[in-house]
């Protein structure tokens, strides 16, 4: 009784199939992390730039 769990096809090269799936998952997660990292960098730069402008504005306004 040989039951296959899941929807994946059985192949004669399960290791090759495993590495192919791993590569696809890595590509998708890498894209997600890249978007997250870019968004984080933009937000940090925004806080730094806007914060520095506010500090300069307060410094010049007060004296």
C-alpha positions in Angstrom: 0.0 0.0 0.0 1.9 3.0 -1.3 0.0 6.3 -0.6 1.4 9.6 -1.6 0.7 12.5 0.7 0.2 15.9 -0.7 -0.1 17.0 -4.3 3.5 16.6 -5.5 4.2 14.1 -8.2 6.5 11.2 -7.4 9.7 11.4 -9.5 12.7 9.2 -9.9 14.8 12.2 -8.7 13.4 13.3 -5.4 16.6 15.1 -4.4 16.6 17.1 -7.6 12.9 18.0 -7.0 13.7 18.9 -3.4 16.4 21.3 -4.4 14.3 22.8 -7.2 11.5 23.5 -4.7 14.0 24.9 -2.2 15.4 27.2 -4.9 12.0 28.5 -5.8 11.1 29.1 -2.1 14.4 30.9 -1.6 13.8 33.2 -4.6 10.3 34.1 -3.3 11.5 34.8 0.3 14.5 36.7 -1.0 12.2 39.0 -3.0 10.1 39.5 0.1 13.0 40.3 2.3 14.5 42.7 -0.3 11.2 44.6 -0.4 11.1 44.7 3.4 14.8 45.9 3.6 14.3 48.6 1.0 11.1 49.9 2.8 13.0 49.9 6.1 15.9 51.9 4.6 13.5 54.4 3.1 11.7 54.9 6.4 15.0 55.2 8.4 16.3 57.8 5.9 13.0 59.7 6.0 13.2 59.9 9.8 16.8 61.0 9.7 16.3 63.6 7.1 13.0 65.0 8.4 14.4 64.9 12.0 17.5 66.8 11.0 15.4 69.4 9.3 13.2 69.8 12.3 16.3 70.2 14.6 17.8 72.8 12.3 14.5 74.7 12.1 14.2 74.8 15.9 17.8 75.9 16.3 17.4 78.8 13.9 14.0 79.8 15.1 15.2 80.0 18.7 18.2 82.0 18.2 
